Amino acid sequence: MKSKTNSIIRMENLINSDRLKNSGDFIDLITGDIDRVLKDYFDYKGYPLVEVVKNGSVFSVSIALSAERIKSFSTLPENQ
């Protein structure tokens, strides 16, 4: 039973590793999603810089952008 568990863990690690190897499409997708959200709150040009780095069994996610201003609003957007 222990060898099955080890095999599953190895497969999971391989899948996570492959996801990072194909990170070009992943980074493009997540950058677009983050851009759409941040545009509701900030005025800025270009796209946010998104970096995902695997560090052991966890991922470090960094998002950076230079905003010209924070948008003003009187109420928070409602959940849809």
Buried (B, 14 or more C-beta within 10 A) or exposed (E): EEEEEEEEEEEEEEEEEEEEEEBEEBBEEBBEEBBEEBEEEBEBEEEBEBEBEBEEEEEEEEBEBEEEEEEEEEEEEEEE
